[in-house]
């Protein structure tokens, strides 16, 4: 990593700390216990471990990396061992060549859990992180204590929902067609949302800066791969025995809130928490509420 990249990363850490202080989070006195790169086929996965207690692993979305959780780690590190990482292809993780294959995300997560010798992990997934965590939980349910799916259905095939739910979701997509492009034309990141950009411009700026760290990644191509990987029948989720929590922002224009409601209803015992005046990134935009919800669930 060059000097300019290191300087940019230092700046973003300082900006994150400042934003955390402004949002009422405790941002001082919390430092990683360990960090490093885990060697994987075709990649090196960057990770950080902070705090002590039962392990919680945070999996970021398409617009983030391990830094995205700067408002969660200080909150939870006093009670939990917080593990954050950057998916393959997302800086500062390294990729040997080509674009990342999301089918390898769950195995990367499993290798990290093994490397850190974590037991009974609690998984917290945001958007794209749902592909990682859902697949890991499906294949290793005995190793997962609980799962939080925020603004995501992961690899679940929404077309396998009940007909009425599928129709509602289809209508939602029709009603929101082109909204993301309209926001982007006005310089608003769709995953941050218009409310964040208007009410919290510093946070919106920070979100875009973190997103920009992975400059060389073709996110449109990766997004297409993620969509193609939605192949798991919803009926498979009904086998989950661990607690599952869905979190949905009422103003999300990326992942349909009706899909979160339908998936929560399909998973036995699952809970759904709706957050008003929040878009796709509740963890970033309404961190205090997100932390309160997740803390009560864990």
ChimeraX commands (.cxc) that place a marker at each C-alpha (Angstrom):
marker #1 position 0.00,0.00,0.00 radius 0.5
marker #1 position 1.49,3.36,-1.07 radius 0.5
marker #1 position 1.99,6.48,1.02 radius 0.5
marker #1 position -1.06,8.21,-0.52 radius 0.5
marker #1 position -3.26,5.22,0.35 radius 0.5
marker #1 position -1.96,5.21,3.92 radius 0.5
marker #1 position -2.60,8.94,4.22 radius 0.5
marker #1 position -6.14,8.54,2.89 radius 0.5
marker #1 position -6.82,5.70,5.31 radius 0.5
marker #1 position -5.46,7.74,8.25 radius 0.5
marker #1 position -7.68,10.65,7.25 radius 0.5
marker #1 position -10.74,8.41,7.09 radius 0.5
marker #1 position -10.03,6.91,10.52 radius 0.5
marker #1 position -9.80,10.44,11.94 radius 0.5
marker #1 position -12.99,11.47,10.13 radius 0.5
marker #1 position -14.78,8.38,11.42 radius 0.5
marker #1 position -13.71,9.14,14.97 radius 0.5
marker #1 position -14.96,12.71,14.63 radius 0.5
marker #1 position -18.27,11.61,13.16 radius 0.5
marker #1 position -18.69,9.06,15.92 radius 0.5
marker #1 position -18.11,11.74,18.54 radius 0.5
marker #1 position -20.67,14.02,16.88 radius 0.5
marker #1 position -23.24,11.20,16.81 radius 0.5
marker #1 position -22.81,10.51,20.52 radius 0.5
marker #1 position -20.75,7.32,20.15 radius 0.5
marker #1 position -17.68,6.67,22.27 radius 0.5
marker #1 position -14.78,6.86,19.85 radius 0.5
marker #1 position -11.79,7.19,22.18 radius 0.5
marker #1 position -9.92,4.47,24.03 radius 0.5
marker #1 position -11.03,1.71,21.67 radius 0.5
marker #1 position -8.28,0.15,19.60 radius 0.5
marker #1 position -7.97,-3.21,17.82 radius 0.5
marker #1 position -6.47,-6.03,19.85 radius 0.5
marker #1 position -5.22,-7.60,16.64 radius 0.5
marker #1 position -5.25,-6.99,12.91 radius 0.5
marker #1 position -3.70,-8.53,9.84 radius 0.5
marker #1 position -4.18,-10.29,6.54 radius 0.5
marker #1 position -5.49,-13.82,6.19 radius 0.5
marker #1 position -4.16,-15.66,3.13 radius 0.5
marker #1 position -6.89,-17.19,1.00 radius 0.5
marker #1 position -6.95,-18.65,-2.52 radius 0.5
marker #1 position -6.43,-15.67,-4.82 radius 0.5
marker #1 position -6.80,-13.12,-2.04 radius 0.5
marker #1 position -5.63,-11.73,1.27 radius 0.5
marker #1 position -8.44,-10.76,3.64 radius 0.5
marker #1 position -7.82,-7.83,5.98 radius 0.5
marker #1 position -9.38,-8.09,9.46 radius 0.5
marker #1 position -9.42,-6.37,12.84 radius 0.5
marker #1 position -10.35,-7.74,16.27 radius 0.5
marker #1 position -11.47,-5.33,18.99 radius 0.5
marker #1 position -12.82,-5.86,22.51 radius 0.5
marker #1 position -13.47,-8.98,24.55 radius 0.5
marker #1 position -16.32,-11.37,25.23 radius 0.5
marker #1 position -18.50,-13.52,22.95 radius 0.5
marker #1 position -17.58,-12.98,19.28 radius 0.5
marker #1 position -19.61,-10.81,16.91 radius 0.5
marker #1 position -18.55,-10.74,13.26 radius 0.5
marker #1 position -19.66,-7.75,11.14 radius 0.5
marker #1 position -19.94,-8.19,7.35 radius 0.5
marker #1 position -20.12,-4.96,5.35 radius 0.5
marker #1 position -22.07,-4.07,2.23 radius 0.5
marker #1 position -21.11,-3.15,-1.33 radius 0.5
marker #1 position -20.39,0.46,-0.36 radius 0.5
marker #1 position -18.12,-0.30,2.56 radius 0.5
marker #1 position -15.25,-2.17,4.13 radius 0.5
marker #1 position -14.18,-2.96,7.70 radius 0.5
marker #1 position -14.24,0.77,8.54 radius 0.5
marker #1 position -17.99,0.97,7.91 radius 0.5
marker #1 position -18.63,-0.31,11.43 radius 0.5
marker #1 position -16.91,2.58,13.22 radius 0.5
marker #1 position -20.12,3.39,15.11 radius 0.5
marker #1 position -20.73,-0.23,16.14 radius 0.5
marker #1 position -17.30,-1.42,17.31 radius 0.5
marker #1 position -16.87,1.20,20.09 radius 0.5
marker #1 position -20.42,0.47,21.26 radius 0.5
marker #1 position -20.10,-3.32,21.44 radius 0.5
marker #1 position -16.38,-3.80,22.21 radius 0.5
marker #1 position -16.90,-3.53,25.97 radius 0.5
marker #1 position -19.09,-6.66,25.95 radius 0.5
marker #1 position -18.15,-8.54,22.80 radius 0.5
marker #1 position -15.14,-9.46,20.72 radius 0.5
marker #1 position -15.88,-7.46,17.57 radius 0.5
marker #1 position -14.44,-8.80,14.32 radius 0.5
marker #1 position -14.54,-6.61,11.24 radius 0.5
marker #1 position -13.04,-7.44,7.86 radius 0.5
marker #1 position -12.95,-6.30,4.25 radius 0.5
marker #1 position -14.41,-8.71,1.71 radius 0.5
marker #1 position -12.06,-9.87,-1.05 radius 0.5
marker #1 position -11.73,-7.13,-3.63 radius 0.5
marker #1 position -12.46,-4.39,-1.07 radius 0.5
marker #1 position -9.51,-2.34,0.17 radius 0.5
marker #1 position -7.38,-2.96,2.11 radius 0.5
marker #1 position -7.98,-6.66,1.31 radius 0.5
marker #1 position -6.04,-7.79,-1.71 radius 0.5
marker #1 position -7.10,-9.72,-4.79 radius 0.5
marker #1 position -4.69,-11.53,-7.10 radius 0.5
marker #1 position -6.57,-10.53,-10.25 radius 0.5
marker #1 position -9.97,-10.16,-11.86 radius 0.5
marker #1 position -13.16,-9.34,-10.00 radius 0.5
marker #1 position -14.18,-10.97,-6.71 radius 0.5
marker #1 position -16.38,-14.05,-6.80 radius 0.5
marker #1 position -19.12,-13.73,-4.14 radius 0.5
marker #1 position -19.44,-17.52,-4.04 radius 0.5
marker #1 position -16.14,-17.46,-2.09 radius 0.5
marker #1 position -17.34,-14.99,0.54 radius 0.5
marker #1 position -18.75,-17.58,2.95 radius 0.5
marker #1 position -15.61,-19.71,2.74 radius 0.5
marker #1 position -13.50,-16.60,3.40 radius 0.5
marker #1 position -15.63,-15.93,6.47 radius 0.5
marker #1 position -15.28,-19.54,7.62 radius 0.5
marker #1 position -11.51,-19.40,7.21 radius 0.5
marker #1 position -11.39,-16.19,9.25 radius 0.5
marker #1 position -13.53,-17.72,12.00 radius 0.5
marker #1 position -11.21,-20.73,12.08 radius 0.5
marker #1 position -8.10,-18.55,12.02 radius 0.5
marker #1 position -9.31,-16.59,15.04 radius 0.5
marker #1 position -10.62,-19.73,16.74 radius 0.5
marker #1 position -14.04,-18.19,17.32 radius 0.5
marker #1 position -16.81,-20.20,18.94 radius 0.5
marker #1 position -20.56,-19.69,18.56 radius 0.5
marker #1 position -20.30,-16.57,16.44 radius 0.5
marker #1 position -22.96,-13.92,16.20 radius 0.5
marker #1 position -23.17,-12.63,12.63 radius 0.5
marker #1 position -24.23,-9.08,11.75 radius 0.5
marker #1 position -24.65,-8.56,8.01 radius 0.5
marker #1 position -25.35,-5.38,6.06 radius 0.5
marker #1 position -26.67,-5.69,2.49 radius 0.5
marker #1 position -23.98,-7.57,0.50 radius 0.5
marker #1 position -22.73,-9.04,3.77 radius 0.5
marker #1 position -25.97,-11.02,3.81 radius 0.5
marker #1 position -24.65,-13.19,0.98 radius 0.5
marker #1 position -21.64,-14.01,3.17 radius 0.5
marker #1 position -23.44,-14.60,6.45 radius 0.5
marker #1 position -26.53,-16.37,5.15 radius 0.5
marker #1 position -24.46,-18.89,3.21 radius 0.5
marker #1 position -22.18,-19.50,6.18 radius 0.5
marker #1 position -25.16,-19.97,8.52 radius 0.5
marker #1 position -26.84,-22.37,6.07 radius 0.5
marker #1 position -23.73,-24.54,5.81 radius 0.5
marker #1 position -22.50,-24.28,9.41 radius 0.5
marker #1 position -25.59,-23.75,11.59 radius 0.5
marker #1 position -23.94,-25.48,14.55 radius 0.5
marker #1 position -21.29,-22.72,14.69 radius 0.5
marker #1 position -23.65,-19.75,14.55 radius 0.5
marker #1 position -25.29,-18.37,17.69 radius 0.5
marker #1 position -27.50,-15.80,15.91 radius 0.5
marker #1 position -27.81,-13.83,12.66 radius 0.5
marker #1 position -28.72,-10.20,11.99 radius 0.5
marker #1 position -29.68,-9.42,8.38 radius 0.5
marker #1 position -29.86,-5.67,7.85 radius 0.5
marker #1 position -31.30,-4.46,4.53 radius 0.5
marker #1 position -30.65,-7.85,2.97 radius 0.5
marker #1 position -32.04,-11.24,2.09 radius 0.5
marker #1 position -28.63,-12.47,1.02 radius 0.5
marker #1 position -28.77,-15.40,-1.39 radius 0.5
marker #1 position -32.48,-16.03,-0.76 radius 0.5
marker #1 position -34.47,-16.19,-4.00 radius 0.5
marker #1 position -37.32,-13.75,-3.47 radius 0.5
marker #1 position -39.23,-15.32,-6.35 radius 0.5
marker #1 position -39.76,-18.40,-4.18 radius 0.5
marker #1 position -41.79,-16.43,-1.64 radius 0.5
marker #1 position -45.55,-16.86,-1.51 radius 0.5
marker #1 position -47.35,-15.42,-4.52 radius 0.5
marker #1 position -48.88,-12.51,-2.59 radius 0.5
marker #1 position -45.50,-11.50,-1.14 radius 0.5
marker #1 position -43.85,-11.81,-4.52 radius 0.5
marker #1 position -46.50,-9.58,-6.09 radius 0.5
marker #1 position -46.02,-6.95,-3.37 radius 0.5
marker #1 position -42.26,-6.94,-3.89 radius 0.5
marker #1 position -42.64,-6.71,-7.66 radius 0.5
marker #1 position -44.95,-3.71,-7.23 radius 0.5
marker #1 position -42.38,-2.10,-4.93 radius 0.5
marker #1 position -39.64,-2.51,-7.56 radius 0.5
marker #1 position -41.93,-1.02,-10.21 radius 0.5
marker #1 position -42.72,1.97,-8.01 radius 0.5
marker #1 position -39.04,2.62,-7.24 radius 0.5
marker #1 position -37.62,2.03,-10.70 radius 0.5
marker #1 position -35.02,4.65,-11.60 radius 0.5
marker #1 position -34.86,6.23,-8.12 radius 0.5
marker #1 position -31.26,5.12,-7.56 radius 0.5
marker #1 position -30.16,6.60,-10.90 radius 0.5
marker #1 position -31.95,9.86,-10.07 radius 0.5
marker #1 position -30.16,10.11,-6.72 radius 0.5
marker #1 position -26.80,9.31,-8.29 radius 0.5
marker #1 position -27.27,12.09,-10.86 radius 0.5
marker #1 position -27.70,14.53,-7.98 radius 0.5
marker #1 position -24.55,13.30,-6.26 radius 0.5
marker #1 position -26.40,11.26,-3.63 radius 0.5
marker #1 position -25.22,7.75,-2.91 radius 0.5
marker #1 position -28.32,5.50,-3.19 radius 0.5
marker #1 position -27.18,3.29,-0.31 radius 0.5
marker #1 position -26.85,6.37,1.90 radius 0.5
marker #1 position -30.08,7.96,0.77 radius 0.5
marker #1 position -31.56,11.40,0.29 radius 0.5
marker #1 position -32.36,11.92,3.98 radius 0.5
marker #1 position -28.78,11.23,5.08 radius 0.5
marker #1 position -27.42,13.54,2.39 radius 0.5
marker #1 position -29.78,16.33,3.48 radius 0.5
marker #1 position -29.73,15.92,7.25 radius 0.5
marker #1 position -26.23,14.51,7.82 radius 0.5
marker #1 position -24.03,15.81,4.98 radius 0.5
marker #1 position -20.81,14.97,6.85 radius 0.5
marker #1 position -21.92,11.38,7.30 radius 0.5
marker #1 position -22.95,11.18,3.64 radius 0.5
marker #1 position -19.52,12.50,2.65 radius 0.5
marker #1 position -17.83,9.92,4.89 radius 0.5
marker #1 position -19.95,7.13,3.41 radius 0.5
marker #1 position -18.88,8.11,-0.10 radius 0.5
marker #1 position -15.23,8.35,0.95 radius 0.5
marker #1 position -15.25,4.84,2.45 radius 0.5
marker #1 position -16.98,3.58,-0.67 radius 0.5
marker #1 position -14.27,5.21,-2.79 radius 0.5
marker #1 position -11.45,3.30,-1.10 radius 0.5
marker #1 position -12.13,0.34,-3.40 radius 0.5
marker #1 position -11.47,2.33,-6.56 radius 0.5
marker #1 position -10.34,-0.55,-8.74 radius 0.5
marker #1 position -13.41,-2.69,-8.08 radius 0.5
marker #1 position -16.12,-2.89,-10.75 radius 0.5
marker #1 position -19.11,-2.75,-8.43 radius 0.5
marker #1 position -21.66,-2.92,-11.24 radius 0.5
marker #1 position -20.18,-6.24,-12.35 radius 0.5
marker #1 position -20.10,-7.49,-8.76 radius 0.5
marker #1 position -23.70,-6.38,-8.23 radius 0.5
marker #1 position -24.75,-8.48,-11.21 radius 0.5
marker #1 position -22.96,-11.50,-9.74 radius 0.5
marker #1 position -24.74,-10.98,-6.42 radius 0.5
marker #1 position -28.14,-10.86,-8.11 radius 0.5
marker #1 position -27.33,-14.04,-10.05 radius 0.5
marker #1 position -26.37,-15.75,-6.78 radius 0.5
marker #1 position -29.88,-15.37,-5.32 radius 0.5
marker #1 position -30.66,-19.05,-5.79 radius 0.5
marker #1 position -31.58,-20.31,-2.31 radius 0.5
marker #1 position -35.27,-21.22,-1.97 radius 0.5
marker #1 position -36.87,-19.38,0.93 radius 0.5
marker #1 position -38.04,-22.78,2.21 radius 0.5
marker #1 position -34.41,-23.51,3.19 radius 0.5
marker #1 position -34.45,-20.60,5.60 radius 0.5
marker #1 position -37.30,-22.27,7.45 radius 0.5
marker #1 position -34.75,-24.79,8.75 radius 0.5
marker #1 position -32.94,-22.17,10.81 radius 0.5
marker #1 position -33.03,-22.90,14.52 radius 0.5
marker #1 position -30.80,-20.02,15.65 radius 0.5
marker #1 position -32.37,-16.61,16.36 radius 0.5
marker #1 position -32.63,-14.41,13.26 radius 0.5
marker #1 position -33.27,-10.67,13.18 radius 0.5
marker #1 position -34.14,-8.61,10.10 radius 0.5
marker #1 position -33.63,-4.84,10.19 radius 0.5
marker #1 position -35.25,-2.63,7.57 radius 0.5
marker #1 position -35.19,1.11,6.98 radius 0.5
marker #1 position -38.62,2.35,5.93 radius 0.5
marker #1 position -37.04,4.61,3.29 radius 0.5
marker #1 position -34.72,1.97,1.80 radius 0.5
marker #1 position -34.69,2.28,-2.00 radius 0.5
marker #1 position -32.16,-0.56,-2.55 radius 0.5
marker #1 position -33.62,-3.58,-0.74 radius 0.5
marker #1 position -37.43,-3.71,-0.56 radius 0.5
marker #1 position -38.84,-3.33,2.96 radius 0.5
marker #1 position -41.69,-5.69,1.90 radius 0.5
marker #1 position -39.04,-8.35,1.23 radius 0.5
marker #1 position -37.67,-7.99,4.75 radius 0.5
marker #1 position -41.17,-8.38,6.15 radius 0.5
marker #1 position -41.88,-11.45,4.01 radius 0.5
marker #1 position -38.58,-13.13,4.87 radius 0.5
marker #1 position -39.03,-12.47,8.57 radius 0.5
marker #1 position -42.47,-14.07,8.39 radius 0.5
marker #1 position -41.04,-17.09,6.56 radius 0.5
marker #1 position -38.29,-17.87,9.10 radius 0.5
marker #1 position -39.67,-19.53,12.25 radius 0.5
marker #1 position -39.23,-17.27,15.26 radius 0.5
marker #1 position -37.50,-14.51,13.28 radius 0.5
marker #1 position -37.91,-10.91,14.36 radius 0.5
marker #1 position -38.28,-7.81,12.23 radius 0.5
marker #1 position -37.32,-4.30,13.34 radius 0.5
marker #1 position -38.42,-1.42,11.13 radius 0.5
marker #1 position -36.62,1.89,11.52 radius 0.5
marker #1 position -38.44,5.04,10.47 radius 0.5
marker #1 position -36.68,7.95,8.75 radius 0.5
marker #1 position -33.87,5.65,7.61 radius 0.5
marker #1 position -32.74,4.36,4.26 radius 0.5
marker #1 position -30.66,1.39,3.20 radius 0.5
marker #1 position -27.84,1.95,5.70 radius 0.5
marker #1 position -29.53,2.07,9.10 radius 0.5
marker #1 position -26.27,1.09,10.82 radius 0.5
marker #1 position -24.63,4.23,9.40 radius 0.5
marker #1 position -27.51,6.72,9.35 radius 0.5
marker #1 position -29.26,5.79,12.61 radius 0.5
marker #1 position -26.40,4.13,14.47 radius 0.5
marker #1 position -27.80,4.66,17.96 radius 0.5
marker #1 position -31.07,2.97,17.05 radius 0.5
marker #1 position -29.28,0.19,15.17 radius 0.5
marker #1 position -26.97,-0.49,18.11 radius 0.5
marker #1 position -29.87,-0.52,20.54 radius 0.5
marker #1 position -31.80,-3.02,18.40 radius 0.5
marker #1 position -28.83,-5.32,17.82 radius 0.5
marker #1 position -27.68,-5.06,21.44 radius 0.5
marker #1 position -31.08,-6.17,22.72 radius 0.5
marker #1 position -31.14,-9.05,20.22 radius 0.5
marker #1 position -27.65,-10.35,20.98 radius 0.5
marker link #1:1,2 radius 0.2
marker link #1:2,3 radius 0.2
marker link #1:3,4 radius 0.2
marker link #1:4,5 radius 0.2
marker link #1:5,6 radius 0.2
marker link #1:6,7 radius 0.2
marker link #1:7,8 radius 0.2
marker link #1:8,9 radius 0.2
marker link #1:9,10 radius 0.2
marker link #1:10,11 radius 0.2
marker link #1:11,12 radius 0.2
marker link #1:12,13 radius 0.2
marker link #1:13,14 radius 0.2
marker link #1:14,15 radius 0.2
marker link #1:15,16 radius 0.2
marker link #1:16,17 radius 0.2
marker link #1:17,18 radius 0.2
marker link #1:18,19 radius 0.2
marker link #1:19,20 radius 0.2
marker link #1:20,21 radius 0.2
marker link #1:21,22 radius 0.2
marker link #1:22,23 radius 0.2
marker link #1:23,24 radius 0.2
marker link #1:24,25 radius 0.2
marker link #1:25,26 radius 0.2
marker link #1:26,27 radius 0.2
marker link #1:27,28 radius 0.2
marker link #1:28,29 radius 0.2
marker link #1:29,30 radius 0.2
marker link #1:30,31 radius 0.2
marker link #1:31,32 radius 0.2
marker link #1:32,33 radius 0.2
marker link #1:33,34 radius 0.2
marker link #1:34,35 radius 0.2
marker link #1:35,36 radius 0.2
marker link #1:36,37 radius 0.2
marker link #1:37,38 radius 0.2
marker link #1:38,39 radius 0.2
marker link #1:39,40 radius 0.2
marker link #1:40,41 radius 0.2
marker link #1:41,42 radius 0.2
marker link #1:42,43 radius 0.2
marker link #1:43,44 radius 0.2
marker link #1:44,45 radius 0.2
marker link #1:45,46 radius 0.2
marker link #1:46,47 radius 0.2
marker link #1:47,48 radius 0.2
marker link #1:48,49 radius 0.2
marker link #1:49,50 radius 0.2
marker link #1:50,51 radius 0.2
marker link #1:51,52 radius 0.2
marker link #1:52,53 radius 0.2
marker link #1:53,54 radius 0.2
marker link #1:54,55 radius 0.2
marker link #1:55,56 radius 0.2
marker link #1:56,57 radius 0.2
marker link #1:57,58 radius 0.2
marker link #1:58,59 radius 0.2
marker link #1:59,60 radius 0.2
marker link #1:60,61 radius 0.2
marker link #1:61,62 radius 0.2
marker link #1:62,63 radius 0.2
marker link #1:63,64 radius 0.2
marker link #1:64,65 radius 0.2
marker link #1:65,66 radius 0.2
marker link #1:66,67 radius 0.2
marker link #1:67,68 radius 0.2
marker link #1:68,69 radius 0.2
marker link #1:69,70 radius 0.2
marker link #1:70,71 radius 0.2
marker link #1:71,72 radius 0.2
marker link #1:72,73 radius 0.2
marker link #1:73,74 radius 0.2
marker link #1:74,75 radius 0.2
marker link #1:75,76 radius 0.2
marker link #1:76,77 radius 0.2
marker link #1:77,78 radius 0.2
marker link #1:78,79 radius 0.2
marker link #1:79,80 radius 0.2
marker link #1:80,81 radius 0.2
marker link #1:81,82 radius 0.2
marker link #1:82,83 radius 0.2
marker link #1:83,84 radius 0.2
marker link #1:84,85 radius 0.2
marker link #1:85,86 radius 0.2
marker link #1:86,87 radius 0.2
marker link #1:87,88 radius 0.2
marker link #1:88,89 radius 0.2
marker link #1:89,90 radius 0.2
marker link #1:90,91 radius 0.2
marker link #1:91,92 radius 0.2
marker link #1:92,93 radius 0.2
marker link #1:93,94 radius 0.2
marker link #1:94,95 radius 0.2
marker link #1:95,96 radius 0.2
marker link #1:96,97 radius 0.2
marker link #1:97,98 radius 0.2
marker link #1:98,99 radius 0.2
marker link #1:99,100 radius 0.2
marker link #1:100,101 radius 0.2
marker link #1:101,102 radius 0.2
marker link #1:102,103 radius 0.2
marker link #1:103,104 radius 0.2
marker link #1:104,105 radius 0.2
marker link #1:105,106 radius 0.2
marker link #1:106,107 radius 0.2
marker link #1:107,108 radius 0.2
marker link #1:108,109 radius 0.2
marker link #1:109,110 radius 0.2
marker link #1:110,111 radius 0.2
marker link #1:111,112 radius 0.2
marker link #1:112,113 radius 0.2
marker link #1:113,114 radius 0.2
marker link #1:114,115 radius 0.2
marker link #1:115,116 radius 0.2
marker link #1:116,117 radius 0.2
marker link #1:117,118 radius 0.2
marker link #1:118,119 radius 0.2
marker link #1:119,120 radius 0.2
marker link #1:120,121 radius 0.2
marker link #1:121,122 radius 0.2
marker link #1:122,123 radius 0.2
marker link #1:123,124 radius 0.2
marker link #1:124,125 radius 0.2
marker link #1:125,126 radius 0.2
marker link #1:126,127 radius 0.2
marker link #1:127,128 radius 0.2
marker link #1:128,129 radius 0.2
marker link #1:129,130 radius 0.2
marker link #1:130,131 radius 0.2
marker link #1:131,132 radius 0.2
marker link #1:132,133 radius 0.2
marker link #1:133,134 radius 0.2
marker link #1:134,135 radius 0.2
marker link #1:135,136 radius 0.2
marker link #1:136,137 radius 0.2
marker link #1:137,138 radius 0.2
marker link #1:138,139 radius 0.2
marker link #1:139,140 radius 0.2
marker link #1:140,141 radius 0.2
marker link #1:141,142 radius 0.2
marker link #1:142,143 radius 0.2
marker link #1:143,144 radius 0.2
marker link #1:144,145 radius 0.2
marker link #1:145,146 radius 0.2
marker link #1:146,147 radius 0.2
marker link #1:147,148 radius 0.2
marker link #1:148,149 radius 0.2
marker link #1:149,150 radius 0.2
marker link #1:150,151 radius 0.2
marker link #1:151,152 radius 0.2
marker link #1:152,153 radius 0.2
marker link #1:153,154 radius 0.2
marker link #1:154,155 radius 0.2
marker link #1:155,156 radius 0.2
marker link #1:156,157 radius 0.2
marker link #1:157,158 radius 0.2
marker link #1:158,159 radius 0.2
marker link #1:159,160 radius 0.2
marker link #1:160,161 radius 0.2
marker link #1:161,162 radius 0.2
marker link #1:162,163 radius 0.2
marker link #1:163,164 radius 0.2
marker link #1:164,165 radius 0.2
marker link #1:165,166 radius 0.2
marker link #1:166,167 radius 0.2
marker link #1:167,168 radius 0.2
marker link #1:168,169 radius 0.2
marker link #1:169,170 radius 0.2
marker link #1:170,171 radius 0.2
marker link #1:171,172 radius 0.2
marker link #1:172,173 radius 0.2
marker link #1:173,174 radius 0.2
marker link #1:174,175 radius 0.2
marker link #1:175,176 radius 0.2
marker link #1:176,177 radius 0.2
marker link #1:177,178 radius 0.2
marker link #1:178,179 radius 0.2
marker link #1:179,180 radius 0.2
marker link #1:180,181 radius 0.2
marker link #1:181,182 radius 0.2
marker link #1:182,183 radius 0.2
marker link #1:183,184 radius 0.2
marker link #1:184,185 radius 0.2
marker link #1:185,186 radius 0.2
marker link #1:186,187 radius 0.2
marker link #1:187,188 radius 0.2
marker link #1:188,189 radius 0.2
marker link #1:189,190 radius 0.2
marker link #1:190,191 radius 0.2
marker link #1:191,192 radius 0.2
marker link #1:192,193 radius 0.2
marker link #1:193,194 radius 0.2
marker link #1:194,195 radius 0.2
marker link #1:195,196 radius 0.2
marker link #1:196,197 radius 0.2
marker link #1:197,198 radius 0.2
marker link #1:198,199 radius 0.2
marker link #1:199,200 radius 0.2
marker link #1:200,201 radius 0.2
marker link #1:201,202 radius 0.2
marker link #1:202,203 radius 0.2
marker link #1:203,204 radius 0.2
marker link #1:204,205 radius 0.2
marker link #1:205,206 radius 0.2
marker link #1:206,207 radius 0.2
marker link #1:207,208 radius 0.2
marker link #1:208,209 radius 0.2
marker link #1:209,210 radius 0.2
marker link #1:210,211 radius 0.2
marker link #1:211,212 radius 0.2
marker link #1:212,213 radius 0.2
marker link #1:213,214 radius 0.2
marker link #1:214,215 radius 0.2
marker link #1:215,216 radius 0.2
marker link #1:216,217 radius 0.2
marker link #1:217,218 radius 0.2
marker link #1:218,219 radius 0.2
marker link #1:219,220 radius 0.2
marker link #1:220,221 radius 0.2
marker link #1:221,222 radius 0.2
marker link #1:222,223 radius 0.2
marker link #1:223,224 radius 0.2
marker link #1:224,225 radius 0.2
marker link #1:225,226 radius 0.2
marker link #1:226,227 radius 0.2
marker link #1:227,228 radius 0.2
marker link #1:228,229 radius 0.2
marker link #1:229,230 radius 0.2
marker link #1:230,231 radius 0.2
marker link #1:231,232 radius 0.2
marker link #1:232,233 radius 0.2
marker link #1:233,234 radius 0.2
marker link #1:234,235 radius 0.2
marker link #1:235,236 radius 0.2
marker link #1:236,237 radius 0.2
marker link #1:237,238 radius 0.2
marker link #1:238,239 radius 0.2
marker link #1:239,240 radius 0.2
marker link #1:240,241 radius 0.2
marker link #1:241,242 radius 0.2
marker link #1:242,243 radius 0.2
marker link #1:243,244 radius 0.2
marker link #1:244,245 radius 0.2
marker link #1:245,246 radius 0.2
marker link #1:246,247 radius 0.2
marker link #1:247,248 radius 0.2
marker link #1:248,249 radius 0.2
marker link #1:249,250 radius 0.2
marker link #1:250,251 radius 0.2
marker link #1:251,252 radius 0.2
marker link #1:252,253 radius 0.2
marker link #1:253,254 radius 0.2
marker link #1:254,255 radius 0.2
marker link #1:255,256 radius 0.2
marker link #1:256,257 radius 0.2
marker link #1:257,258 radius 0.2
marker link #1:258,259 radius 0.2
marker link #1:259,260 radius 0.2
marker link #1:260,261 radius 0.2
marker link #1:261,262 radius 0.2
marker link #1:262,263 radius 0.2
marker link #1:263,264 radius 0.2
marker link #1:264,265 radius 0.2
marker link #1:265,266 radius 0.2
marker link #1:266,267 radius 0.2
marker link #1:267,268 radius 0.2
marker link #1:268,269 radius 0.2
marker link #1:269,270 radius 0.2
marker link #1:270,271 radius 0.2
marker link #1:271,272 radius 0.2
marker link #1:272,273 radius 0.2
marker link #1:273,274 radius 0.2
marker link #1:274,275 radius 0.2
marker link #1:275,276 radius 0.2
marker link #1:276,277 radius 0.2
marker link #1:277,278 radius 0.2
marker link #1:278,279 radius 0.2
marker link #1:279,280 radius 0.2
marker link #1:280,281 radius 0.2
marker link #1:281,282 radius 0.2
marker link #1:282,283 radius 0.2
marker link #1:283,284 radius 0.2
marker link #1:284,285 radius 0.2
marker link #1:285,286 radius 0.2
marker link #1:286,287 radius 0.2
marker link #1:287,288 radius 0.2
marker link #1:288,289 radius 0.2
marker link #1:289,290 radius 0.2
marker link #1:290,291 radius 0.2
marker link #1:291,292 radius 0.2
marker link #1:292,293 radius 0.2
marker link #1:293,294 radius 0.2
marker link #1:294,295 radius 0.2
marker link #1:295,296 radius 0.2
marker link #1:296,297 radius 0.2
marker link #1:297,298 radius 0.2
view
